[in-house]
Amino acid sequence: MKRGMLIDFDGTLVDSEPIHYQANAKAFREIGHSVDPQEYYYYWSLLGESFQGEIKRHQLENVNVEVLKEKSNRYFNQLCEENIIPLMPGALAFIEEIQRRGIQFIIASNTPTAKIQRILSKTQLRKFTIPAVGNDGKLRNKPFPDIFLAAAERLKLKPVECVAVEDTVKGLNAALNADITCIIIKSHRYDYRTISFKGAHSVFNSLMDYTEAIPIYFS
């Protein structure tokens, strides 16, 4: 049986991908480039391509990536203050259930820790103390295993003792690269018809479905 749960954030616990899209798209508009939302959800969100991927795919020239990232971060913070970011369906009951069972858990996300906590503070999950390992500049983003390995270490568990809960290919690959069992929760944001989750232990249509199956992994 497993002992710890490493939970992705954007698209798994909270429906924050539209806010990320708006912030990144606004930054790119300032250099005259339009980011297509369907391309964004596929290449950025599902596969894990970031600024460099957008620049390479569209052959953009003379782009300062660090300036783009700084602008996007500023816009993201503004959008978080202006908008209530909803939880994914079943997220509250899911966290309540793993708390009730006494399962160790932690958020493991490419999103910086401060952003994670800012979003959580505006949701119903603020009543819980939820630890998080985000990418604060020292770890490689998913699909590299760094964030999951750091999260398992925070829980003082071996990777093999953990289950990763994800919604994307980049997250699945990060878990597999870390030798961590991965559960996929499908998000309504993505078209999964052309997506393979080869290597995932199980694929669930919602957090509600996975919540009912938790006893399979945790006694």
C-alpha positions, 0 to 999 in steps of 0.5 A: 500500500502507498503512504503519500499522495503528490497532487498536481495543482493547475487543472487537477485541484483548481481550474486555473489554466484559463488564468495562466492562459490569459496572463501568458497570452497578454504578455505575448500580445505585447510583442505582436503575437497571438497565442491560440487557446487550443494550442495553448491547452495542448502544447503548454498545459498537456505536453509541458511546452512553455515560452520556448516552445511557443517561440520555436513553433511560431519562429518568433525572433528576438524575443526576451524570454525572461521579460515575457515571464516577468510580464506574465507573472505580473499579469497572473497576480493581477488576474488572481486578485480580480477573479475567483478561481474555482476548484475542480469538480470534487476537489473539496470532497477529495481533500476532505477524504484524504484528510479523514483517512490520515493520508500524507499529501502535498501539492506538487506543481510547476507553479511557484509556491507563492502563486499556489498559496495565493490561489488556495487562499481564495478557495474553500481549501483555505481551511486546510493547511496544505503543504506545497512544492512549487517551482521556485526557480531551483527545480526543473519543470515537469516532465522532469521528475524534480518536483515530484522527487522534492515533494516525496522528500518533503513527506519523508517518503520514498518515491515508490511509497507515493501516488501522483495525481495528475491531469496531463502528459507532462505530469504523467511523464514526470511521475514515471521518470521519478518511479512514482505510480501515477493516477490521471484525472481527466479535465474538461479543459482538454481534448483527450481523443489524441492523447495516450496516457501509456504508463498510468496506473489508472485513468479516472473521469473525475476526482469524484470517481478517484475519491471512491477508489482511494481505498485501492491504493491506501488501506 
